[in-house]
């Protein structure tokens, strides 16, 4: 493998790793905030239970519970997005590999067609051909 391919692979790996690290950091922060919010909601619910005779307090309890449920749903969706991002990165890497890597890769094949006389108005960047 020449240096350009290695550089591209390292760059792709580093980019993927950075995305994974950032997503992991976000997930951990959200988990910690969820734990803190859960404790806060529990404390708030305990305090508000004492005020059950007051309709306004009950409305706050009900809305607080609904808000908490919405937050949990959002957190779950964020985790799903993280999984989709991982799958998307894997699919992207696979597609790029099919185009650029291996014996008979698509870049080389289309360039060979052009050199055999295929009429084309565009050219591939030289850097892509040397990888």
C-alpha positions, 0 to 999 in steps of 0.5 A: 500500500502506498503512503496516500492510501495509508494516510487516507485509512488513518485519517478515516480511522481517526475521524471515526474514532473521534466521532465515537469518542464524542458520541460516547462523551455525549452519552455519558454526560446525558446519563449523568444528567439523567441520573441527576434529574431523576434524583431532582424529580424524586425530591420534587415529587416527594415535596409536592405529594405533601401539597396534594390538596392544592390543584396547582401542585398536582398540575406541577406533579403531572407536568413534571412527570410528563416532562421527565417521560419526554426527556427519557424518550429524547435520551433513548432517541439520542442513543439510537442516533449514535447507533445509526451513526456507527452503522452509517460510518461502517457503510460509508467505509465499505462503499469507499473501500469498494471504489478505491481498494483492492485489485480491480477497484472501480477507480482503476477500472474506469481509468483503464476504460478512459485510457482505452479510448472512452470519451469523457469530459471529466478526469479523476483527481490525480491523488485518487489514482495514485492511492 
